[in-house]
């Protein structure tokens, strides 16, 4: 990325996070801050976090870090094998005085990939056209790395691994410099073999070149359930009245000769000439095969907008505002993640002239579930630090006309900048089961640092439930609902003082084969016309959609035989209030939709007869 970085140090958007109406509580798994820590000191200009799909406790953070002493950026990778509790530096790329444009991804068999670009620097000036892209590969989930391949400069890279082919797909910005005077920029793509030793491409799409972009910046590459790979992009045009931007989505097939599908995400533009390279984010819900895009719209009049697609990006819903305009602060660097229960988590920075805050909120039904959580301990003052200084030197080339007028030539321009709270790209959210892990930068008396926070479901009040939730295996057993029958178990009660509703049930096996334990119930929906309702005694600690009860203890042996019924088991829910209308019309006070999960079947053997 070269053209716009100098123009957009300051945030481009004005925003204050507010709730447009009453908080949405029904069925939501409201999160709270469980723990926070410092990952590493220093200025982290560009970062993203990725998890091993086969062992999610293996995490990597990659990106661009600033070295004030060398007056330049370099690449880094941090690795964690304990879900982010501890981190260590496993890779630094200092192959030139300007190393940027980073991206990373996890693939199959615990392979991890790191894309890093080293520009050629002559007399203090970067020459990206002579730069080198290096691919580093780790075969042990990010602990150790080797360089496997070099290719040309891949500006503003973003990467993902296809679940179908195991190949790494790296999208990048290919500007229109090859066609001077014309807007012909496009998203390019490189395809690396699973071992990282071979590369194909660059691949381009003529359709994007026909859209007359000057530059097309891709981000948030994801691997889709179908095996394809996709990414967001921001297309920037140079018009007669200034700059114009277009947010789009590009998906690529995994055929030997990739085919591209391009979709522009409909949205309005409040202010022309306002380019926000860091103010949009993509999340992919693999379970529901749903893509969601959040973006901050406008420069002076702003709002946070959300749209989604259920057909892998071919069509998008009408964008809706999830937060209305505010005054006095600016929102930047949103990151978006899909939770297992269907909610979206959003992390963003809110900045004013005196301080900066990092906030987290959940979105359900296109609205904030609750007011945002402030992750920073206090609003941090924008203090100048030695670790965030950047000295720039601009020496214009002397023209022939200027040399005729004076022998001294044009002056050299020295600039000293501060990189406090400057982020070139930030993707700092990831779902870890029913929890969310967030990372963000901050500054203080000792300089800049990168922080982390773990957000979990609200405490149900039972220490034993929390311990079970921490130890629960996230894998989902097969759905065996069709082979079972749930019956009333002989007890139901409501405590007016605590608002706790208890119902006891039994499970009958109506199939021809025995059902082996463990046997579980999963909450698919939970709602009440009276308002908020939460589950209290789920084995995995969740309070709404996705809550799981392990009812194996209600079975007297290691299986439930055909035609038999389990002992009663009880489900507890807290209902804050009942709907008067529901009482009058005799409607359900609580609706709880359940599915039965089991590991498999055990063929019944005929009884031995004398």
Secondary structure, DSSP 8 states (H G I E B T S, - for coil): --SSTTT-SS---------SSS---TT---EEEEEEEEEEESEEEEEEEEE-SSSTT-EEEEEEEEETTTTEEEEEEEEESSTTSS-EEEEEE-SSS-EEEEEEEE-STT-EEEEEEEEEEETTEEEEEEEEEEEEEESSTTSS-EEEEEEE--EEEEEEE-TTT--EEEEEEE-GGGSTTS--BEEEEEEE-TTSS-EEEEE--HHHHTTTBSEEEEEEEEE-TTS-EEEEEEEEEEETTEEEEEEEEEEE--SSS--EEEEE-----SSTT---TTSEEEEEETTTTEEEEEEEE-SSS-EEEEEEESSTTSS----EEEE---SS-EEEEEEEEE-TTS-EEEEEEEE-SSEEEEEEEEEETTEESSS-EE-SSS-EE----GGGEEEEEEE----HHHHHH-SS-S-EEEEEEE-TT--SEEE-EEEETTEEEEEEEEEETTEEEEEEEEEEE---S-HHHHHHHHH------EE-GGGEEEEEEEEEEEETTTTEEEEEEEEEE-SSSEEES-EEEEEEEEEBTTB-EEE---TT---STT-EEE-GGGSSSSEE-TT-B---EEEEEEES---HHHHHHT--S-EEEEEEEES-EE--------
